[in-house]
């Protein structure tokens, strides 16, 4: 998917270079036959040579991408950046993102054929409704494997205060890998990190995250609870939270960078530092006792 971000396929570039070389030959022949003066010939020649040089540079870049190997961490990083772009650069994000309504009928049909195994329909009164969409195993299985290994997220509904919203969850990753992803994200955005306590029986998070100007990028467990607690007998889980504040802006000069590239791996000698977590104090009312008051007095 990342490689598809490159606009010019290799075959098209090679075709255009050949056309420009043919054009250069025609200009030379025209000059020899007296169609051009020397000045005009040099000007036209320079335009075509510049075009060839630019196409050659694009071809070299395309050749490099053939050797690139994208890691599972790159996938998660790209999805994190896409989410942050949608929050921080919504106008640019919408302009660059193609949604279902933007596809032609033929393109929609091709997408369905590519990803969907079958669609179950049902009758609701006199209306035909979509009961269920079953995606192909070739799509679902790799996605499930990526999620199980911590490299892809799922979106789950969540009540934030009194508001029903959604939060991106990913599975457990070792702390060093999480730290690398955070440091790579910080090349583009000043993302922040904090931790939360999840109470298993209540299915509820408690964490110090009351700021109205913050947006949660992703939530993930800090231990592999699939293995540690397969029967859900533990009372609490620890989760990490990557979030971004309202004032955090894209830090690179070119906005296109946010959509066309992902941050490179950071220096291994630089690690992220966890922000101090304030202590939550539980408070409950106590019955007023006059005897205690008299003794205190």
N, C-alpha and C positions, 0 to 999 in steps of 0.2 A: 504493500500500500504506500509505503514511504517512497519507494522507487518510482511509483507512478506520479509523484509530485513533479518530476522533470517533464517539462512541456514538450520538448522536442525529441522524438524517438531517433535512434541512431540511423535507421534506414532513410528517414526523411532528410536528416542533415547531410548524409552522403549524397543524396539526390540533388539537394540545393547547391552543394559545392560543385558537383559536376556541371550543373546548369550555369553557374557563375563562371567556371573555367571556359565553357563554350562561348559565353558572352564575351569573355576577354579575348578569345581567338577572333571573334567576329569584329571586335573593335580594332584589332591589329590589322586585319585584312582591309577594313574600311579605310584606315589611315594609309596603308600601302597603295590603295586604289585612289587616293586623293580626296576621299569624302570628308576627312577631318584635317584641320590644321594641326600643327604640333601641339599648340597650347590646349586645344580642345581634346586632342587625343590623350594628353597627360592627365587632364582633369577626369575624363571618363575612366581611364585606366586606374586612377587612384581610387575612385568610388568603388569599382568592382573588386580591386585588391583588398580594400578595407572590409568589404562584405565577406570575402573569402576568409580573411583572417578571423573575423568574428565567428563565422561558422565553424572554423577549425577549432577555436577555443571551446565552443559549445560541444563539439564532438569529443574533444579530449576529456571534458567534464563527464560526458555520458559514458565514455570508456572507463573512467574511474568508478562510476557507480556500479558497473558490472562486477567489480571486485569487492564491493562493500558487503559486509556481513552484519546484518542488524540483529541485535541480541533481544531476548525477551524483555530486558530492562528498557531497551529503546522503545518498545511498544507501549509499556506503561508510562514512560516519560512523555511520549508523544500524546497519549490520551490525557495526561495531566495538563500538559500545555494547552491542548485544545479546549479543555474545560476552563482554564484560567483566561484564555483568549476570549472565550464567550462572555465571561464576566467583565473583563477589563477593556476589551476592544470589540464590543458587541457590533458596532456598525461595520467594521472591517470584517468581522467574523461572518456576519450575515451575507455580506457581499461575496465572500469566497466560498460559502457553504451551499451545496446543492441539496435541496430537500426533495421529498417525494413529489410535491406539486410542481417542481421545476423540471421534472423529467417529461419527455414526450411519452405518448402511449406505447410506442415501440420500445423505448428504453425501460419503461416500467415493466413491460412484459418480459424483457430480457433479464431484469433483476429478479423477478419472481422465478423464472425458469432456472436461474443460476443458484439461488439460495433456498428456495422453498420446495419441500417434498410434496406436500399437499395442503389444501385448505378445507377445513370442515365448516359446512354451512348449516344453518338451522332456521326454522320459521318462528317468528315472534308475531303472532297474529297473522296479518297478511304481508308482513315484511320479511324479507330474507336478510339474515344477519350473519356475520362471520363469527362462528363459535370458537374456532381455534386455528392457529397457523402452525404447522409442523415444519420446522426447518430441516434441511438435509443433515445427515449425520456427519458428512464431510466438513460441515461448517460448525456444528454444535460441539463435536468431540474435541477438536483443537482448542476451541474457546474454553471448554470446561477444563481441559488440561492446563491451559494458561492460568485460569483462575485458581485451580488447586495448588499450583506452584507459586502463586502470588503475583503473577505478571499481567493480570487483567482484572478490571473491577466490574462489579455489578451495582446497579442502582436500586436502592431499597427505600420504601416510604418510611418517614420518620416524623414524629411530632416534635417540633422545636418550640418550646414554650406552649403557646396556644395555637400555633400555626402548623398545619400539615405541609410538610415539604418532602424532599428526597435527599439522600446522602449516598455518595459513592463509597462502596466498601471493596477492599481487596483483601486477599488472604495473607497469611504470615510470610514475612521475608526476614532473613537475618539482619541484625542491626546495621552491619557494615554496608549491606546493599541499600537499605533505607537511607543511610547517611549519604551514600553516593548519589542517589536520586535527588535528595534534598539539595545537595551542593550543585548538581547540574541544573536543577530548576532555578536556583538563585543566580545563575548567570543571566536569566531573562527576567525573573520577578523576585522580589524580596519576600519569599514565602517564609512562613513561621511554623514552628513545631511545638506541640504541647501533648500532654497525655491525659487519658480519661479512665475512669473506673466503670466497668459494665457489670451490673448486678443481674446474674443469670435468671434468678427466679422472677424478678420484676420485669425483665427484659427492658432495662432502662439504664441510660448513661447518666453519670454525674461527673461534671467537669466544669472548671472555671472558664467559661466561654460565653460571657453575657454581653459582649460588645455587639452593638447593633451594626457596626461598620465592618464586620468580618464575614468572610464566606469560607465554609469548609471545602477544601479541595478533595480530600480523601481521608477515610478512616480505615485503620488496619490493626489486627491483633499483634501484640508484642511477643507472644509465645504461640507455638503451634498447638492450639487447643484441640484440633482434630485428633492429635495423638495423646496429648496430656489429659484430656477430659472427654473421651468419646461418649460417655454416658451422661454428660452434663451434671456431674455431681459437685463441681466446684461452685462456690458462692459468687465469686467475682472473677472477671477477666480484666486484663490491662490492655488498653488500646492506645495507639498513637494517632495523632491528628495533624495533618498538614493543612494549614489555612492561610488566607491572605487578607490583608486589611484594605479598606477602601482607598487609602492614600497611596498604596503601592502601585507604581506605574511600570510599564515595560521599560527595561533598562538599556536596550540596544538602540542604536541610531535608526536603523531601517526597520519599519513596521513589518515589511515583507518577511524579515527573518523569523518573526514569530510564527508564521504559517508555513514556510517553505523548508525550514531546517529544524533540527533538534540540537540542544547543547552538547558539546563534546564531553568526553569523560574528563573529570577534573583531576588535578594533581593528587596522587594518593597520600601525600604528606599533609594535605589540608582536609580536616574533618569538620563536620558540623557540630555545634555545641547546643545541647538542650537548654531551653530557656527555663529559668527557675519556676517551679510550680508552687503556687501559694497553697497553704494548708487549709483544707476545708474543715470547719468546726461545726459539729452537729449540735443543735440547740433544741431543747424541749422544755415546755412549761413545767414548773413544780408547784405543788399545792401550797398555798399560803398558810403558815402556822403562826398563831399569835404567841404561843409559848416560846418558839424560837426567836421571835422578835423581842420578847421581854428579856430572854437570856442574853441576847446580843446587846440590848440596851444596858 
